[in-house]
């Protein structure tokens, strides 16, 4: 708790200030607090009057965030949440104009550098990339990771931001990367609401930070509620710092330094944050600050009122202990400022905020007005009474949105479907050009697509010498990792069992001893923390490989994967990136667990992450070589039953590359195109021999990656020859096979090559029971493939291929 276990050497050093200097600092802080509060008040009004869709604000949290901003230095990192507007203002990272631009969803990075209107307000981010997508110098800026709405979701990546400082300090080989760190001097500041400390991701992160002694300062903003649910229902003892007392470090052990301070106590907050930041920065000790007795004057958000669930006594207490009002009273009582002086500050603040709000609203409308004006002019020239009626409806709207403009244009185009004249052509031409503009506004940057994209990595074929040995597949992977770790000191790898034993399948065997525990290390069983840690490290310039031991366990880290990592490039419009590689294994193990192939879950939730499904370890190695030289996140699913299968060792095992999105024909044939991947592809290959004896020649296509999928349309090219299609995988029915069908039939126009019904062969809807018999009756076997292909041929030529089971 506050003032506990603070050694004399840890006391902050204070430079003596004159009273006038002290007064100037306090008044400047009050001005920020008053400004932020008025931003909240005015922002809520803008939502309630319909100018903005939704509003969430940081009222009641102002003083603690000002104290945090005082100790937040260049190079530091924030991983916070949507109550931190005062901190962003006080730290000089975000402006009032930008706040309102985001509130109005201005689709321009100049107006809203955090997200170009893609995120709701109070979701902050700094732009970390040049226009070409290269890193800027992070040590010259105050860094903020892009916020997410997922409660507690900001905690896992915080681990990586802090751990990076530790690695930069401990590893002299990283000294040249001085655009990412100043000798590990940076602190990672995390903020979280009191209710979100009930989330498992919070507890995982706290535990991991204590284990690794990661330099983080975690602030808990405690206003007593999680929307309508009070602390008594959220937290044991209704007090998270009481719960976490066991994490408090003592004289003999490691752990957290824990402080507790009231959210209205301006002097106490400033002293606490100075102590906390000094300890964490100098000693690399994790610190937790529990800021209690905060309030939320405007309620949770613009969608409800806290009067519905707070008692009159609580509401009265919140009014009395409002932090801005308490600071104001303290300043007057301490003779720091007169009432009239503060009133003048408040008037000036309101004028400034109103002016910036008006400017943001005007600029937002000006940016959209060009589209409105052009659309109206083009439709006005069309000689059609119904069109003019629609146009007049549009004109009657005082400030039409883009939705209303383009919806009207599209209705007009549909109305004129039987008409051909120059005015319609002009409208169509304009609409097609604007489609590109609107794609950039609202749909671009699922991936960063920078100069360092995987697409830019040269293709280098695997080279085999006359004396290339045949080895276990795991040895190919091990050699690949060894070569890459020797080449690039930025590489780190971690996960359960990765360090000492070199992972359960020996891909990293012996490499911890060779490269050290700072580069290859074990973690506890905490998947969300593993992935988040990797994401944070990647955003700070390192190249992490985060291992999730089995594909089933991705579910435990799914929040981080889907809400944070996968959407990072999109939600910042290319302003941030995290080239994290998640390594896992799956397919074909017998039994309910670790044998799953939940590819539809992955494909549905991880758009923005490359999904690699190599059929063997050589292909996996080539994909790692590509990914480790590029800058986009990826998931690599290795075949669980392939580590001991024999493969030839490439001479250039650390250099050859496998391009993402490029399919490969692994067997040429004439009758049926069979598309499969991973372990199931080997089952198809096994079936091909008997099918040949039955007079059926199949062409086997391995897409190699599911995201991106076969960008050269090799599947459709194969279909143009065979006219018949079977997709085989071991996901559930209608899972990944449905996605593959959609890609082949719709994206590649493969439908036009078919002369029969396309088929899928998947696993059963349940997971496989334990044992080889259960596996045989649950997943596609060679027999199943043979019979599925034969059925396709029977449909095409029943005379030559009579029904098998008549």
RADAZI-V420444 format. One record per residue. N is the residue number from 0. RES is the residue in three letters. SS is DSSP state (H for helix, E for strand, C for the rest). OMEGA is omega as a letter, one per 30 degrees, with the letter a starting at -180 (999 if undefined). NEAR is the number of other C-alpha atoms within 12 Angstrom. Layout:
# RADAZI-V420444
n & res & ss & omega & near
N & RES & SS & OMEGA & NEAR
N & RES & SS & OMEGA & NEAR
This chain:
# RADAZI-V420444
n & res & ss & omega & near
0 & UNK & C & a & 31
1 & UNK & C & l & 27
2 & UNK & C & l & 21
3 & UNK & C & l & 22
4 & UNK & C & l & 24
5 & UNK & C & l & 25
6 & UNK & C & l & 14
7 & UNK & H & a & 12
8 & UNK & H & a & 13
9 & UNK & H & l & 23
10 & UNK & C & a & 21
11 & UNK & C & l & 21
12 & UNK & C & a & 12
13 & UNK & C & l & 11
14 & UNK & C & a & 8
15 & UNK & C & l & 9
16 & UNK & C & l & 11
17 & UNK & C & l & 10
18 & UNK & H & a & 15
19 & UNK & H & l & 14
20 & UNK & H & l & 14
21 & UNK & H & l & 21
22 & UNK & H & a & 20
23 & UNK & H & l & 17
24 & UNK & H & a & 24
25 & UNK & H & a & 31
26 & UNK & H & l & 31
27 & UNK & H & l & 24
28 & UNK & H & l & 37
29 & UNK & H & l & 40
30 & UNK & H & l & 35
31 & UNK & H & a & 39
32 & UNK & H & l & 45
33 & UNK & H & l & 43
34 & UNK & H & a & 38
35 & UNK & H & l & 43
36 & UNK & H & a & 38
37 & UNK & H & l & 36
38 & UNK & H & l & 42
39 & UNK & H & a & 43
40 & UNK & H & a & 30
41 & UNK & H & l & 36
42 & UNK & H & l & 45
43 & UNK & H & l & 35
44 & UNK & H & a & 27
45 & UNK & H & l & 28
46 & UNK & H & a & 27
47 & UNK & H & l & 18
48 & UNK & C & l & 14
49 & UNK & C & a & 17
50 & UNK & C & l & 31
51 & UNK & C & a & 30
52 & UNK & C & a & 24
53 & UNK & C & l & 28
54 & UNK & C & l & 40
55 & UNK & C & a & 40
56 & UNK & C & a & 40
57 & UNK & C & a & 48
58 & UNK & C & a & 45
59 & UNK & C & a & 47
60 & UNK & C & a & 48
61 & UNK & H & a & 49
62 & UNK & H & l & 50
63 & UNK & H & a & 51
64 & UNK & H & l & 48
65 & UNK & H & l & 45
66 & UNK & H & l & 41
67 & UNK & H & a & 48
68 & UNK & H & a & 34
69 & UNK & H & a & 32
70 & UNK & H & a & 37
71 & UNK & C & a & 38
72 & UNK & C & l & 30
73 & UNK & C & a & 28
74 & UNK & C & l & 36
75 & UNK & C & a & 42
76 & UNK & E & l & 53
77 & UNK & E & l & 48
78 & UNK & E & a & 47
79 & UNK & C & l & 45
80 & UNK & C & a & 43
81 & UNK & C & l & 39
82 & UNK & C & a & 45
83 & UNK & C & a & 48
84 & UNK & H & a & 47
85 & UNK & H & l & 45
86 & UNK & H & a & 43
87 & UNK & H & l & 42
88 & UNK & H & a & 35
89 & UNK & H & a & 34
90 & UNK & C & l & 30
91 & UNK & C & a & 24
92 & UNK & C & a & 33
93 & UNK & C & a & 34
94 & UNK & C & l & 33
95 & UNK & H & l & 42
96 & UNK & H & l & 32
97 & UNK & H & l & 44
98 & UNK & H & a & 51
99 & UNK & H & l & 49
100 & UNK & H & l & 43
101 & UNK & H & l & 43
102 & UNK & H & l & 45
103 & UNK & C & a & 43
104 & UNK & C & l & 41
105 & UNK & C & a & 39
106 & UNK & C & a & 38
107 & UNK & C & a & 30
108 & UNK & C & l & 30
109 & UNK & C & l & 26
110 & UNK & C & l & 31
111 & UNK & C & a & 41
112 & UNK & C & l & 39
113 & UNK & C & a & 47
114 & UNK & C & a & 46
115 & UNK & C & l & 42
116 & UNK & C & a & 37
117 & UNK & C & l & 39
118 & UNK & C & l & 38
119 & UNK & C & a & 36
120 & UNK & C & l & 47
121 & UNK & C & l & 47
122 & UNK & C & a & 43
123 & UNK & C & l & 46
124 & UNK & C & l & 46
125 & UNK & C & a & 41
126 & UNK & C & a & 38
127 & UNK & C & a & 39
128 & UNK & E & l & 32
129 & UNK & C & l & 19
130 & UNK & C & l & 18
131 & UNK & C & l & 17
132 & UNK & C & l & 27
133 & UNK & C & a & 27
134 & UNK & E & l & 32
135 & UNK & C & l & 29
136 & UNK & C & a & 23
137 & UNK & H & a & 33
138 & UNK & H & a & 28
139 & UNK & H & a & 20
140 & UNK & C & l & 25
141 & UNK & C & a & 35
142 & UNK & E & l & 44
143 & UNK & E & l & 48
144 & UNK & C & a & 50
145 & UNK & C & a & 47
146 & UNK & C & l & 44
147 & UNK & C & a & 40
148 & UNK & C & a & 28
149 & UNK & C & a & 26
150 & UNK & C & a & 31
151 & UNK & C & a & 41
152 & UNK & C & l & 45
153 & UNK & C & a & 49
154 & UNK & H & a & 54
155 & UNK & H & a & 54
156 & UNK & H & l & 56
157 & UNK & H & l & 56
158 & UNK & H & a & 51
159 & UNK & H & l & 52
160 & UNK & H & a & 49
161 & UNK & H & a & 53
162 & UNK & H & l & 51
163 & UNK & H & l & 51
164 & UNK & H & a & 47
165 & UNK & H & a & 39
166 & UNK & H & l & 42
167 & UNK & H & l & 36
168 & UNK & H & a & 30
169 & UNK & H & a & 21
170 & UNK & C & a & 25
171 & UNK & H & l & 17
172 & UNK & H & a & 22
173 & UNK & H & a & 31
174 & UNK & C & a & 20
175 & UNK & C & a & 17
176 & UNK & C & a & 29
177 & UNK & C & l & 25
178 & UNK & C & l & 25
179 & UNK & C & a & 39
180 & UNK & C & l & 40
181 & UNK & C & l & 29
182 & UNK & C & l & 27
183 & UNK & C & a & 36
184 & UNK & C & a & 36
185 & UNK & C & l & 46
186 & UNK & C & l & 49
187 & UNK & E & a & 54
188 & UNK & E & l & 49
189 & UNK & E & l & 48
190 & UNK & E & a & 45
191 & UNK & E & l & 48
192 & UNK & E & a & 45
193 & UNK & C & a & 41
194 & UNK & H & a & 31
195 & UNK & H & l & 35
196 & UNK & H & l & 39
197 & UNK & H & a & 31
198 & UNK & C & l & 27
199 & UNK & H & a & 24
200 & UNK & H & l & 36
201 & UNK & H & a & 39
202 & UNK & H & l & 27
203 & UNK & H & a & 34
204 & UNK & H & l & 44
205 & UNK & H & l & 45
206 & UNK & H & a & 32
207 & UNK & H & l & 38
208 & UNK & H & l & 46
209 & UNK & H & a & 35
210 & UNK & H & a & 24
211 & UNK & H & a & 32
212 & UNK & C & a & 35
213 & UNK & C & a & 44
214 & UNK & C & l & 47
215 & UNK & E & l & 54
216 & UNK & E & a & 51
217 & UNK & E & l & 52
218 & UNK & E & l & 48
219 & UNK & E & l & 45
220 & UNK & E & a & 47
221 & UNK & C & l & 40
222 & UNK & C & l & 44
223 & UNK & C & a & 37
224 & UNK & E & l & 33
225 & UNK & E & a & 32
226 & UNK & C & a & 31
227 & UNK & C & a & 24
228 & UNK & E & a & 22
229 & UNK & E & a & 24
230 & UNK & H & a & 26
231 & UNK & H & l & 18
232 & UNK & H & a & 19
233 & UNK & H & a & 25
234 & UNK & C & l & 25
235 & UNK & H & a & 17
236 & UNK & H & a & 15
237 & UNK & H & a & 25
238 & UNK & C & a & 31
239 & UNK & H & l & 41
240 & UNK & H & l & 35
241 & UNK & H & l & 19
242 & UNK & H & a & 20
243 & UNK & H & a & 32
244 & UNK & H & l & 23
245 & UNK & H & l & 20
246 & UNK & H & a & 30
247 & UNK & E & l & 31
248 & UNK & C & l & 26
249 & UNK & C & a & 17
250 & UNK & C & a & 13
251 & UNK & C & a & 8
252 & UNK & C & l & 16
253 & UNK & C & a & 23
254 & UNK & C & a & 32
255 & UNK & E & l & 42
256 & UNK & E & a & 49
257 & UNK & E & l & 43
258 & UNK & E & l & 41
259 & UNK & E & a & 36
260 & UNK & E & a & 34
261 & UNK & E & a & 34
262 & UNK & C & l & 43
263 & UNK & C & a & 39
264 & UNK & C & a & 33
265 & UNK & H & l & 36
266 & UNK & H & a & 27
267 & UNK & H & l & 25
268 & UNK & H & a & 36
269 & UNK & H & l & 32
270 & UNK & H & a & 30
271 & UNK & H & a & 41
272 & UNK & H & l & 43
273 & UNK & H & l & 32
274 & UNK & H & a & 40
275 & UNK & H & a & 49
276 & UNK & H & l & 42
277 & UNK & H & l & 33
278 & UNK & H & a & 37
279 & UNK & H & a & 41
280 & UNK & H & a & 37
281 & UNK & H & a & 26
282 & UNK & H & a & 28
283 & UNK & C & l & 37
284 & UNK & C & l & 40
285 & UNK & C & a & 46
286 & UNK & E & l & 49
287 & UNK & E & l & 50
288 & UNK & E & l & 49
289 & UNK & E & a & 42
290 & UNK & E & a & 46
291 & UNK & E & l & 36
292 & UNK & C & l & 34
293 & UNK & C & l & 38
294 & UNK & C & l & 43
295 & UNK & C & a & 42
296 & UNK & C & a & 36
297 & UNK & C & a & 33
298 & UNK & C & a & 33
299 & UNK & C & a & 34
300 & UNK & C & l & 32
301 & UNK & C & a & 29
302 & UNK & C & a & 19
303 & UNK & C & a & 19
304 & UNK & C & a & 18
305 & UNK & H & l & 26
306 & UNK & H & a & 20
307 & UNK & H & a & 15
308 & UNK & C & l & 19
309 & UNK & C & l & 26
310 & UNK & C & l & 14
311 & UNK & H & l & 13
312 & UNK & H & l & 12
313 & UNK & H & l & 25
314 & UNK & H & l & 24
315 & UNK & H & l & 15
316 & UNK & H & a & 19
317 & UNK & H & l & 31
318 & UNK & H & a & 22
319 & UNK & H & a & 22
320 & UNK & C & l & 29
321 & UNK & C & a & 35
322 & UNK & H & l & 41
323 & UNK & H & l & 42
324 & UNK & H & l & 29
325 & UNK & H & l & 31
326 & UNK & H & l & 36
327 & UNK & H & a & 36
328 & UNK & H & l & 24
329 & UNK & H & a & 25
330 & UNK & H & l & 28
331 & UNK & H & l & 22
332 & UNK & H & a & 13
333 & UNK & C & l & 18
334 & UNK & C & l & 19
335 & UNK & C & a & 25
336 & UNK & C & l & 28
337 & UNK & C & l & 19
338 & UNK & H & a & 18
339 & UNK & H & l & 12
340 & UNK & H & l & 19
341 & UNK & H & l & 30
342 & UNK & H & l & 19
343 & UNK & H & l & 17
344 & UNK & H & a & 25
345 & UNK & H & l & 27
346 & UNK & H & l & 18
347 & UNK & H & l & 19
348 & UNK & H & a & 27
349 & UNK & H & l & 27
350 & UNK & H & a & 20
351 & UNK & H & a & 25
352 & UNK & H & l & 32
353 & UNK & H & a & 26
354 & UNK & H & l & 19
355 & UNK & H & l & 27
356 & UNK & H & l & 33
357 & UNK & H & l & 26
358 & UNK & H & l & 22
359 & UNK & H & a & 33
360 & UNK & H & l & 31
361 & UNK & H & a & 22
362 & UNK & H & l & 27
363 & UNK & H & a & 36
364 & UNK & H & l & 26
365 & UNK & H & a & 21
366 & UNK & H & a & 24
367 & UNK & H & a & 31
368 & UNK & H & l & 20
369 & UNK & H & l & 19
370 & UNK & H & a & 28
371 & UNK & H & a & 33
372 & UNK & H & a & 22
373 & UNK & H & l & 21
374 & UNK & H & a & 37
375 & UNK & H & l & 31
376 & UNK & H & a & 21
377 & UNK & H & l & 30
378 & UNK & H & l & 40
379 & UNK & H & a & 27
380 & UNK & C & a & 21
381 & UNK & C & a & 31
382 & UNK & C & a & 20
383 & UNK & C & a & 20
384 & UNK & H & a & 16
385 & UNK & H & l & 20
386 & UNK & H & a & 28
387 & UNK & H & l & 24
388 & UNK & H & l & 20
389 & UNK & H & l & 29
390 & UNK & H & l & 34
391 & UNK & H & l & 19
392 & UNK & H & l & 18
393 & UNK & H & a & 30
394 & UNK & H & a & 23
395 & UNK & C & l & 14
396 & UNK & C & a & 15
397 & UNK & C & a & 14
398 & UNK & C & a & 22
399 & UNK & C & l & 28
400 & UNK & C & l & 28
401 & UNK & H & l & 31
402 & UNK & H & a & 16
403 & UNK & H & l & 25
404 & UNK & H & a & 34
405 & UNK & H & l & 31
406 & UNK & H & l & 21
407 & UNK & H & l & 32
408 & UNK & H & a & 39
409 & UNK & H & l & 26
410 & UNK & H & l & 22
411 & UNK & H & l & 35
412 & UNK & H & l & 31
413 & UNK & H & l & 17
414 & UNK & H & a & 21
415 & UNK & C & a & 25
416 & UNK & C & a & 14
417 & UNK & C & a & 10
418 & UNK & C & l & 16
419 & UNK & C & l & 16
420 & UNK & C & a & 16
421 & UNK & H & a & 16
422 & UNK & H & l & 24
423 & UNK & H & l & 30
424 & UNK & H & l & 20
425 & UNK & H & l & 23
426 & UNK & H & l & 32
427 & UNK & H & l & 27
428 & UNK & H & l & 18
429 & UNK & H & a & 26
430 & UNK & H & a & 28
431 & UNK & H & l & 18
432 & UNK & H & a & 15
433 & UNK & H & l & 25
434 & UNK & H & l & 21
435 & UNK & H & l & 15
436 & UNK & H & a & 19
437 & UNK & H & l & 20
438 & UNK & H & l & 17
439 & UNK & H & a & 22
440 & UNK & H & a & 28
441 & UNK & H & a & 27
442 & UNK & C & a & 24
443 & UNK & C & l & 27
444 & UNK & C & l & 32
445 & UNK & C & l & 32
446 & UNK & C & a & 40
447 & UNK & C & l & 38
448 & UNK & C & a & 31
449 & UNK & C & l & 28
450 & UNK & C & l & 21
451 & UNK & C & l & 25
452 & UNK & C & l & 30
453 & UNK & H & l & 34
454 & UNK & H & a & 27
455 & UNK & H & a & 19
456 & UNK & C & a & 28
457 & UNK & C & l & 21
458 & UNK & C & l & 20
459 & UNK & C & a & 19
460 & UNK & C & l & 23
461 & UNK & C & a & 26
462 & UNK & C & l & 20
463 & UNK & C & l & 18
464 & UNK & C & l & 14
465 & UNK & C & a & 11
466 & UNK & C & l & 11
467 & UNK & C & a & 17
468 & UNK & C & l & 17
469 & UNK & E & a & 21
470 & UNK & E & l & 22
471 & UNK & E & l & 25
472 & UNK & H & a & 34
473 & UNK & H & l & 37
474 & UNK & H & l & 35
475 & UNK & H & l & 41
476 & UNK & H & a & 42
477 & UNK & H & l & 34
478 & UNK & H & l & 35
479 & UNK & H & l & 39
480 & UNK & H & l & 43
481 & UNK & H & a & 35
482 & UNK & H & a & 28
483 & UNK & H & l & 35
484 & UNK & H & l & 31
485 & UNK & H & a & 20
486 & UNK & H & a & 18
487 & UNK & C & a & 23
488 & UNK & C & l & 30
489 & UNK & C & a & 35
490 & UNK & E & l & 40
491 & UNK & E & l & 47
492 & UNK & E & a & 48
493 & UNK & E & l & 48
494 & UNK & E & l & 40
495 & UNK & C & l & 32
496 & UNK & C & a & 28
497 & UNK & C & a & 38
498 & UNK & C & a & 33
499 & UNK & C & a & 28
500 & UNK & C & l & 22
501 & UNK & C & a & 33
502 & UNK & C & a & 35
503 & UNK & C & l & 24
504 & UNK & C & l & 31
505 & UNK & C & l & 28
506 & UNK & C & l & 42
507 & UNK & C & a & 42
508 & UNK & C & l & 29
509 & UNK & C & a & 24
510 & UNK & H & l & 34
511 & UNK & H & l & 30
512 & UNK & H & a & 19
513 & UNK & H & a & 21
514 & UNK & H & l & 30
515 & UNK & C & a & 24
516 & UNK & C & l & 24
517 & UNK & C & a & 33
518 & UNK & C & l & 42
519 & UNK & E & a & 40
520 & UNK & E & l & 35
521 & UNK & E & l & 33
522 & UNK & C & l & 35
523 & UNK & C & a & 26
524 & UNK & C & a & 25
525 & UNK & C & a & 36
526 & UNK & H & a & 40
527 & UNK & H & l & 47
528 & UNK & H & l & 47
529 & UNK & H & a & 51
530 & UNK & H & l & 57
531 & UNK & H & l & 54
532 & UNK & H & l & 51
533 & UNK & H & l & 49
534 & UNK & H & l & 49
535 & UNK & H & l & 46
536 & UNK & H & a & 46
537 & UNK & H & l & 44
538 & UNK & H & l & 48
539 & UNK & C & l & 52
540 & UNK & C & l & 41
541 & UNK & C & a & 40
542 & UNK & E & a & 42
543 & UNK & E & l & 49
544 & UNK & E & a & 43
545 & UNK & E & a & 48
546 & UNK & E & l & 50
547 & UNK & C & a & 45
548 & UNK & C & l & 41
549 & UNK & C & a & 37
550 & UNK & H & l & 36
551 & UNK & H & a & 28
552 & UNK & H & l & 31
553 & UNK & H & a & 39
554 & UNK & H & a & 26
555 & UNK & H & l & 25
556 & UNK & H & a & 40
557 & UNK & H & l & 34
558 & UNK & H & a & 34
559 & UNK & H & a & 41
560 & UNK & H & a & 46
561 & UNK & H & a & 32
562 & UNK & H & a & 32
563 & UNK & H & a & 45
564 & UNK & H & a & 51
565 & UNK & C & a & 44
566 & UNK & C & a & 39
567 & UNK & H & a & 45
568 & UNK & H & a & 42
569 & UNK & H & a & 37
570 & UNK & H & l & 44
571 & UNK & C & a & 46
572 & UNK & C & l & 41
573 & UNK & C & a & 41
574 & UNK & C & l & 43
575 & UNK & C & l & 52
576 & UNK & C & l & 51
577 & UNK & C & a & 52
578 & UNK & C & l & 47
579 & UNK & C & l & 49
580 & UNK & E & l & 47
581 & UNK & E & a & 51
582 & UNK & E & l & 47
583 & UNK & E & a & 40
584 & UNK & E & a & 42
585 & UNK & E & l & 40
586 & UNK & C & l & 43
587 & UNK & C & l & 42
588 & UNK & C & a & 33
589 & UNK & C & l & 25
590 & UNK & C & a & 24
591 & UNK & C & a & 23
592 & UNK & C & l & 24
593 & UNK & C & a & 29
594 & UNK & C & a & 35
595 & UNK & C & l & 41
596 & UNK & C & a & 47
597 & UNK & C & a & 36
598 & UNK & H & l & 41
599 & UNK & H & l & 27
600 & UNK & H & a & 25
601 & UNK & H & a & 37
602 & UNK & H & a & 33
603 & UNK & H & a & 22
604 & UNK & H & a & 27
605 & UNK & C & l & 34
606 & UNK & C & a & 30
607 & UNK & C & l & 39
608 & UNK & C & l & 44
609 & UNK & E & a & 45
610 & UNK & E & a & 42
611 & UNK & E & a & 48
612 & UNK & C & a & 52
613 & UNK & C & a & 44
614 & UNK & C & l & 43
615 & UNK & C & a & 39
616 & UNK & H & l & 46
617 & UNK & H & l & 47
618 & UNK & H & l & 45
619 & UNK & H & l & 46
620 & UNK & H & l & 46
621 & UNK & H & l & 43
622 & UNK & H & l & 48
623 & UNK & H & l & 53
624 & UNK & H & l & 40
625 & UNK & H & a & 41
626 & UNK & H & a & 44
627 & UNK & C & l & 43
628 & UNK & C & a & 36
629 & UNK & C & a & 36
630 & UNK & C & l & 39
631 & UNK & C & a & 47
632 & UNK & C & a & 50
633 & UNK & E & l & 48
634 & UNK & E & l & 45
635 & UNK & E & l & 48
636 & UNK & E & l & 46
637 & UNK & E & l & 44
638 & UNK & E & a & 40
639 & UNK & C & a & 38
640 & UNK & C & a & 28
641 & UNK & C & a & 36
642 & UNK & C & a & 30
643 & UNK & C & l & 21
644 & UNK & C & a & 22
645 & UNK & E & l & 19
646 & UNK & E & l & 25
647 & UNK & E & a & 28
648 & UNK & C & l & 33
649 & UNK & C & l & 33
650 & UNK & C & a & 23
651 & UNK & C & a & 25
652 & UNK & C & l & 37
653 & UNK & C & a & 38
654 & UNK & C & a & 32
655 & UNK & C & a & 33
656 & UNK & C & l & 34
657 & UNK & C & a & 38
658 & UNK & C & l & 40
659 & UNK & C & l & 43
660 & UNK & C & l & 28
661 & UNK & C & l & 30
662 & UNK & C & a & 35
663 & UNK & E & l & 34
664 & UNK & E & a & 28
665 & UNK & E & l & 26
666 & UNK & E & l & 27
667 & UNK & C & l & 24
668 & UNK & C & a & 27
669 & UNK & C & a & 23
670 & UNK & C & a & 35
671 & UNK & E & l & 46
672 & UNK & E & l & 45
673 & UNK & E & a & 54
674 & UNK & E & l & 51
675 & UNK & E & a & 45
676 & UNK & C & l & 45
677 & UNK & H & a & 42
678 & UNK & H & a & 41
679 & UNK & H & l & 43
680 & UNK & H & l & 40
681 & UNK & H & l & 35
682 & UNK & H & l & 33
683 & UNK & H & l & 42
684 & UNK & H & l & 36
685 & UNK & H & a & 23
686 & UNK & H & a & 33
687 & UNK & H & a & 36
688 & UNK & H & l & 23
689 & UNK & H & l & 22
690 & UNK & H & l & 30
691 & UNK & H & l & 23
692 & UNK & H & l & 13
693 & UNK & C & l & 22
694 & UNK & C & a & 20
695 & UNK & C & a & 32
696 & UNK & C & a & 29
697 & UNK & E & l & 43
698 & UNK & E & a & 42
699 & UNK & E & l & 42
700 & UNK & E & l & 43
701 & UNK & E & a & 43
702 & UNK & C & l & 43
703 & UNK & C & l & 42
704 & UNK & E & l & 39
705 & UNK & E & l & 44
706 & UNK & E & f & 38
707 & UNK & C & a & 33
708 & UNK & C & l & 36
709 & UNK & C & a & 32
710 & UNK & C & l & 25
711 & UNK & C & l & 21
712 & UNK & C & l & 29
713 & UNK & H & l & 33
714 & UNK & H & l & 46
715 & UNK & H & l & 38
716 & UNK & H & l & 30
717 & UNK & H & l & 38
718 & UNK & H & l & 37
719 & UNK & H & l & 26
720 & UNK & H & a & 25
721 & UNK & H & a & 32
722 & UNK & C & a & 32
723 & UNK & C & a & 46
724 & UNK & E & l & 46
725 & UNK & E & l & 44
726 & UNK & E & a & 47
727 & UNK & E & l & 49
728 & UNK & C & a & 49
729 & UNK & C & l & 46
730 & UNK & C & l & 42
731 & UNK & C & l & 29
732 & UNK & C & a & 28
733 & UNK & C & a & 26
734 & UNK & C & a & 29
735 & UNK & H & l & 37
736 & UNK & H & l & 36
737 & UNK & H & l & 30
738 & UNK & H & a & 30
739 & UNK & H & l & 44
740 & UNK & H & l & 35
741 & UNK & H & a & 23
742 & UNK & H & a & 29
743 & UNK & H & a & 40
744 & UNK & H & a & 29
745 & UNK & H & a & 18
746 & UNK & H & a & 21
747 & UNK & C & a & 25
748 & UNK & C & l & 20
749 & UNK & H & l & 32
750 & UNK & H & a & 25
751 & UNK & H & l & 21
752 & UNK & H & a & 26
753 & UNK & C & l & 29
754 & UNK & C & l & 22
755 & UNK & C & a & 24
756 & UNK & C & l & 26
757 & UNK & C & a & 37
758 & UNK & E & l & 33
759 & UNK & E & l & 37
760 & UNK & E & a & 43
761 & UNK & C & l & 38
762 & UNK & C & l & 38
763 & UNK & C & a & 26
764 & UNK & C & l & 20
765 & UNK & C & l & 23
766 & UNK & C & a & 31
767 & UNK & C & l & 31
768 & UNK & C & a & 25
769 & UNK & C & l & 19
770 & UNK & C & a & 17
771 & UNK & H & l & 18
772 & UNK & H & l & 14
773 & UNK & H & l & 23
774 & UNK & H & a & 27
775 & UNK & H & a & 25
776 & UNK & C & a & 24
777 & UNK & C & a & 33
778 & UNK & C & l & 40
779 & UNK & C & l & 38
780 & UNK & C & l & 33
781 & UNK & H & l & 27
782 & UNK & H & l & 23
783 & UNK & H & l & 30
784 & UNK & H & a & 41
785 & UNK & H & a & 35
786 & UNK & H & l & 29
787 & UNK & H & l & 36
788 & UNK & H & a & 44
789 & UNK & H & l & 38
790 & UNK & H & l & 32
791 & UNK & H & l & 37
792 & UNK & H & l & 38
793 & UNK & H & l & 25
794 & UNK & H & a & 22
795 & UNK & H & a & 24
796 & UNK & C & a & 17
797 & UNK & C & l & 14
798 & UNK & C & a & 10
799 & UNK & C & a & 16
800 & UNK & C & a & 21
801 & UNK & C & a & 18
802 & UNK & C & a & 18
803 & UNK & C & a & 18
804 & UNK & C & l & 9
805 & UNK & C & 999 & 4
